Amino acid sequence: MKLPMRFRIIHLVSQHDKISDKEVVEALRDEYGDEGQYRKSIIDTHLMSLRAVGIIENTGVTLDENDDLVQHFSITDYGRDLLDKYLPSQWK
């Protein structure tokens, strides 16, 4: 069973102490790479929405080798509570 992308992002972030937006994009490639929603801009929008409602938090910003901004995220306690409540048992 495939999770909705936004919920899968929450799940993915929960599995790391911190994860960058680039790492999220790369990690989702195998699952969502053939879908129209698999674009960096859409994943960035999901990350910003999740941050805005307090499910994940921004833990830092760096520049990559091309001087592009890289944001790092971690899950909040609120985000963990949502996962505990709504994550299907086969994903736990």
C-alpha positions in Angstrom: 0.0 0.0 0.0 1.4 3.4 -1.0 0.8 6.3 1.4 -0.3 9.7 0.2 2.9 11.6 -0.6 2.5 14.2 2.2 2.0 11.5 4.8 4.9 9.6 3.4 7.1 12.7 3.8 6.1 12.9 7.5 6.9 9.2 7.9 10.3 9.7 6.1 11.3 12.7 8.2 10.4 10.7 11.4 12.9 8.0 10.5 15.9 10.5 10.6 17.2 12.8 13.3 17.4 15.4 10.5 16.9 15.1 6.7 17.4 17.6 4.0 14.9 18.6 1.3 17.3 17.1 -1.3 17.4 13.8 0.6 13.6 13.7 0.8 13.4 14.2 -3.0 15.9 11.4 -3.6 14.3 9.0 -1.1 10.9 9.3 -2.7 12.1 8.7 -6.2 11.6 4.9 -6.3 8.0 5.2 -4.8 6.7 8.3 -6.6 9.1 9.0 -9.4 6.6 7.9 -12.1 3.9 10.2 -10.8 3.2 13.8 -11.9 3.3 14.9 -8.3 7.0 13.9 -8.0 8.7 17.2 -8.6 11.0 19.1 -6.3 8.7 22.1 -6.3 5.7 20.0 -5.1 7.8 18.2 -2.5 9.1 21.6 -1.3 5.5 22.9 -1.0 4.6 19.8 1.1 7.6 20.4 3.4 6.7 24.1 3.9 3.1 23.2 4.6 4.1 20.6 7.1 6.4 23.1 8.8 3.7 25.7 8.8 1.3 23.5 10.8 4.0 22.3 13.2 4.3 18.7 12.0 8.0 19.2 11.1 10.5 21.9 12.0 13.4 23.5 10.1 16.6 22.5 11.9 19.0 24.4 9.7 20.0 25.7 6.4 23.2 25.2 4.4 24.5 25.8 0.9 25.4 22.9 -1.4 28.3 22.7 -3.8 26.3 24.8 -6.3 25.4 27.4 -3.7 21.8 26.3 -3.7 19.9 26.5 -0.4 19.5 23.2 1.4 17.0 23.0 4.2 17.1 20.4 7.0 14.0 19.1 8.8 13.1 17.0 11.8 9.7 15.8 13.1 8.1 17.5 16.0 6.3 15.8 18.9 3.0 16.8 17.3 4.1 15.1 14.1 5.0 11.9 16.0 1.6 11.9 17.7 -0.1 12.1 14.3 2.0 9.2 13.0 1.2 7.1 16.1 -2.5 7.8 15.6 -2.9 7.5 11.8 0.0 5.5 10.4 -1.2 2.2 9.0 0.1 -0.8 11.0 2.1 -2.2 8.1 4.2 1.0 8.0 5.0 0.9 11.7 
